[in-house]
Amino acid sequence: MTLNLHPMANVAIKAARTAGSIINRAALDIESVRVSQKKANDFVTEVDKAAEQAIIETLLTAYPGHGILAEESGSEFGARDSEYVWIIDPLDGTTNFIHGLPVYCVSIALSVRGKIEQAVVYDPTRNDLFTATKGRGAYLNDRRIRVSKRTQLKESLISTGFPFRPGDNFNQYLTMMGDVMQRTAGLRRPGAAALDLAYVAAGYTEGFFELGLQPWDIAAGSLLVTEAGGLVGNFTGEADFLEQHECLAGNPRVYGQLVSILGKYSKFAPAGEKAALRQAAIEADNAATSTPAESAAPAAGSEDAPF
């Protein structure tokens, strides 16, 4: 790489490539990888843990006074009161990985006083390295990347994540996806949020939205998007989203159109909008549960009523 990268970005790249090597070796024999379940449909493997440990060791060797927030070990390692905190997802897309579907990545971000300043997303299956330093732009390998120039939602490809946890509001998600799907060129669900955001930054897709994400899922990808000229926030368009479990990203024009569609589904939406959404859901449920006979029966006194 010929880029003049920030020293902290270089250390993060070294950590991500080390983790990627661990993941690639394990991918050669997926059947032998030990898998356990954290929650329903939420898996962790020995590979996640080994990759995370390698990342943490690399980062803390270079910066022993920094803090760590990692998916598997939380804040167990690193300094507890540092203004510098590395946010790590050692294997985003674990479910894809254990099925042999090559859509997963390593995600590493550095938060400085609560703001993301360094980002690395590494796809070990394609050897694609996405990097960003705040104020210096976003890159894929040694090429500067920018968000897509498409302005019409009807021409746009949008990625998302499907609900998979017990307690997720499946009906609301179906309604939300339907609202987006009928207005776009297509909706995709790759299965790794960090890559979804990297692909928005690279202009492969015009937007991304998902509920229920954690900081390690989106920290690095969010900086990639903004440094590539895009916008990131919650569903109402507010920029302070990292711990709000709502993420919406896109190029500026498409982002605005998605906010107008998805804003009413946000837990931060005005009370009136949420009430209208609940009423619409009740009406839809009533329509779905009415019997065919009830639906087909003519109203009393109509011209079509039987004698």
C-alpha positions in Angstrom: 0.0 0.0 0.0 1.4 3.4 -1.0 -1.0 5.5 1.1 0.4 7.8 3.8 -1.7 6.2 6.5 -2.1 7.4 10.1 0.1 5.3 12.4 -3.0 4.1 14.4 -4.6 3.0 11.1 -1.5 1.0 10.2 -1.7 -0.8 13.5 -5.4 -1.6 13.0 -4.6 -2.9 9.5 -1.9 -5.2 11.0 -4.4 -6.5 13.5 -7.2 -7.0 10.9 -4.9 -8.9 8.6 -3.7 -11.1 11.4 -7.3 -11.9 12.3 -8.0 -12.5 8.6 -5.3 -15.1 8.4 -6.8 -16.9 11.3 -10.3 -16.8 9.6 -9.0 -17.9 6.2 -7.1 -20.9 7.7 -10.3 -22.0 9.6 -12.4 -21.5 6.4 -10.4 -24.3 4.7 -12.1 -26.8 7.1 -15.3 -25.3 8.3 -16.7 -28.6 9.5 -14.1 -28.8 12.2 -14.8 -25.4 13.6 -16.5 -25.6 17.1 -19.6 -23.5 17.2 -21.6 -22.4 20.3 -24.8 -20.4 20.6 -24.9 -17.2 22.6 -28.6 -16.7 22.1 -31.2 -18.0 19.7 -29.7 -17.6 16.1 -26.7 -15.8 17.5 -23.6 -17.9 17.1 -19.9 -17.7 18.2 -17.1 -19.9 17.1 -13.6 -20.6 18.4 -12.5 -18.6 15.3 -14.3 -15.4 16.6 -12.5 -15.8 19.9 -9.0 -16.5 18.4 -9.3 -13.6 15.9 -10.5 -11.2 18.7 -7.6 -12.2 20.9 -5.1 -11.6 18.1 -6.5 -8.2 17.4 -6.5 -7.1 21.0 -2.9 -8.3 21.5 -1.7 -6.4 18.4 -3.5 -3.2 19.5 -2.5 -3.3 23.1 1.1 -4.1 22.3 1.3 -0.8 20.3 -1.0 1.2 22.6 -1.1 -0.4 26.1 -2.9 2.6 27.5 -5.9 2.3 25.2 -9.3 0.8 26.0 -11.1 -2.1 24.3 -14.7 -2.7 23.5 -15.0 -6.1 21.7 -18.0 -8.2 20.7 -16.9 -11.4 22.6 -14.9 -10.0 25.6 -16.6 -6.6 26.1 -14.3 -4.3 28.1 -12.4 -7.1 29.8 -9.1 -6.0 28.3 -7.4 -2.7 28.0 -7.6 0.5 30.1 -10.9 1.2 31.6 -10.7 5.0 31.7 -8.9 5.8 28.4 -10.2 8.4 25.9 -9.0 6.1 23.2 -11.2 3.0 22.8 -10.8 0.4 20.1 -14.2 -1.1 19.0 -13.8 -4.6 17.6 -15.9 -7.1 15.7 -13.5 -9.9 15.0 -15.8 -11.8 12.6 -18.9 -9.9 11.4 -21.1 -12.4 9.6 -20.4 -15.4 11.8 -23.5 -17.2 10.6 -22.4 -16.8 7.0 -18.9 -18.1 7.9 -20.1 -21.3 9.6 -22.2 -22.1 6.5 -19.2 -21.4 4.2 -20.9 -18.4 2.6 -18.0 -16.0 1.9 -19.6 -12.8 3.1 -17.9 -11.8 6.4 -15.3 -9.4 7.6 -13.1 -8.0 10.4 -14.2 -4.6 11.7 -11.9 -2.4 13.9 -12.6 1.3 14.8 -10.9 3.7 17.1 -13.1 6.0 19.2 -11.4 9.2 20.6 -13.4 11.0 23.2 -16.6 9.4 21.8 -15.9 10.1 18.1 -14.8 7.5 15.6 -11.4 8.6 14.1 -10.0 5.4 12.5 -11.7 2.6 10.7 -10.6 -0.7 9.1 -13.0 -3.2 7.6 -11.2 -6.2 6.1 -12.8 -8.9 3.9 -10.4 -11.8 4.1 -12.1 -13.8 1.3 -11.5 -11.1 -1.3 -8.4 -9.5 0.4 -10.4 -6.2 0.3 -9.2 -3.6 2.8 -11.4 -0.6 3.5 -9.8 2.1 5.6 -10.6 5.6 6.7 -9.1 8.3 8.9 -11.3 11.2 10.0 -10.7 14.1 7.6 -8.6 12.1 5.2 -11.2 10.2 3.1 -12.0 6.5 2.6 -10.1 4.0 0.6 -10.5 0.5 -0.8 -7.0 -1.0 -1.0 -5.1 2.0 -2.5 -8.1 3.6 -4.3 -10.1 6.5 -3.0 -13.8 5.6 -2.8 -16.9 7.8 -2.9 -20.6 7.0 -2.4 -22.8 6.5 -5.4 -24.0 9.5 -7.4 -27.5 8.1 -8.0 -30.2 10.4 -6.7 -33.4 8.5 -7.4 -34.6 5.9 -4.9 -36.3 4.0 -7.7 -32.8 3.5 -9.2 -31.1 2.5 -6.0 -30.0 -0.8 -4.5 -30.5 -0.9 -0.7 -29.1 -3.4 1.8 -30.6 -4.3 5.1 -30.6 -7.0 7.8 -33.5 -9.2 8.7 -34.7 -9.7 12.3 -33.5 -13.0 13.8 -33.7 -12.5 17.6 -36.6 -13.6 19.8 -38.6 -10.5 20.6 -37.9 -8.8 17.3 -40.9 -7.1 15.8 -41.2 -9.2 12.7 -44.5 -7.7 11.4 -43.1 -4.2 11.7 -40.0 -5.3 9.9 -42.0 -6.8 7.0 -44.0 -3.6 6.7 -40.8 -1.5 6.8 -39.1 -3.6 4.2 -42.2 -3.5 2.0 -42.2 0.3 2.2 -38.6 0.4 1.0 -38.8 -2.5 -1.5 -41.5 -1.1 -3.7 -39.7 2.2 -4.1 -36.2 0.9 -5.0 -34.4 -1.1 -7.7 -33.8 -3.9 -5.1 -33.4 -4.9 -1.5 -30.4 -7.1 -0.4 -29.5 -8.9 2.8 -25.8 -9.9 2.7 -25.5 -10.7 6.4 -22.5 -8.5 7.6 -23.4 -5.0 8.6 -19.8 -3.7 8.5 -19.5 -4.9 4.9 -22.9 -3.4 4.1 -21.6 0.0 5.2 -18.3 -0.4 3.4 -20.3 -1.1 0.2 -22.3 2.0 0.7 -19.0 3.9 1.0 -17.7 2.3 -2.2 -20.9 3.1 -4.1 -21.9 -0.5 -4.7 -25.2 0.2 -3.0 -26.9 3.5 -2.4 -28.1 2.9 1.2 -28.4 0.6 4.2 -30.7 0.3 7.2 -31.0 -2.1 10.1 -32.4 -2.3 13.6 -30.7 -4.0 16.7 -27.1 -3.4 15.8 -24.3 -2.9 18.3 -21.5 -0.4 18.2 -19.0 -3.0 17.0 -21.2 -3.8 14.1 -21.3 -0.2 12.7 -18.5 1.9 14.2 -15.9 1.3 11.5 -18.4 1.2 8.6 -20.0 4.5 9.7 -16.7 6.4 9.3 -16.1 4.8 5.9 -19.5 6.2 4.8 -19.0 9.7 6.1 -15.4 9.9 4.7 -16.7 8.7 1.4 -19.2 11.6 1.3 -22.3 9.8 2.7 -24.5 10.3 5.7 -25.1 8.0 8.7 -27.7 8.3 11.5 -30.7 6.8 13.1 -34.0 6.4 11.2 -35.0 10.0 12.0 -31.7 11.2 10.6 -30.0 12.1 13.9 -26.3 11.7 13.8 -25.8 10.4 17.4 -26.8 6.8 16.6 -23.9 4.5 17.6 -25.7 3.0 20.7 -29.3 3.6 19.6 -29.8 0.2 17.8 -30.9 2.0 14.6 -28.6 2.6 11.7 -29.4 4.3 8.4 -26.7 5.2 5.8 -26.6 6.3 2.3 -25.5 8.9 -0.2 -26.9 12.3 0.7 -29.9 12.3 -1.7 -30.9 8.7 -1.0 -30.4 9.1 2.7 -32.9 11.9 2.8 -35.5 9.8 0.9 -34.9 6.9 3.3 -35.4 9.1 6.3 -38.8 10.2 5.0 -39.8 6.5 4.6 -38.2 5.0 7.7 -38.5 7.8 10.2 -41.9 6.7 11.4 -40.5 3.3 12.4 -37.9 4.9 14.7 -38.3 4.7 18.5 -37.4 8.4 18.3 -40.2 9.3 16.0 -42.8 11.9 17.1 -45.7 10.3 19.1 -48.2 11.1 16.4 -46.3 9.2 13.8 -45.9 6.2 16.0 -49.6 6.2 16.9 -50.5 6.3 13.2 -48.1 3.4 12.5 -49.7 1.3 15.3 -53.2 2.0 14.0 -52.2 1.0 10.5 -50.7 -2.2 11.9 -53.9 -3.0 13.7 -55.9 -2.4 10.6 -53.6 -4.7 8.6 -53.9 -7.4 11.2 -57.7 -7.2 11.2 -57.7 -7.4 7.4 -55.4 -10.4 7.5 -57.4 -12.3 10.1 -60.9 -11.7 8.5 -62.4 -14.8 6.9 -62.8 -15.1 3.1 -66.5 -15.2 3.6 -66.5 -12.0 5.6 -64.4 -10.3 3.0 -66.5 -11.5 0.1 -70.0 -10.9 1.7 -71.8 -8.0 0.3 -73.1 -5.3 2.6 -76.7 -5.6 3.7 -79.0 -3.8 1.3 -76.6 -3.7 -1.5 -77.8 -4.4 -5.1 -75.7 -7.6 -5.0 -77.3 -9.0 -1.9 -79.0 -12.4 -2.4 -82.8 -12.5 -2.4 
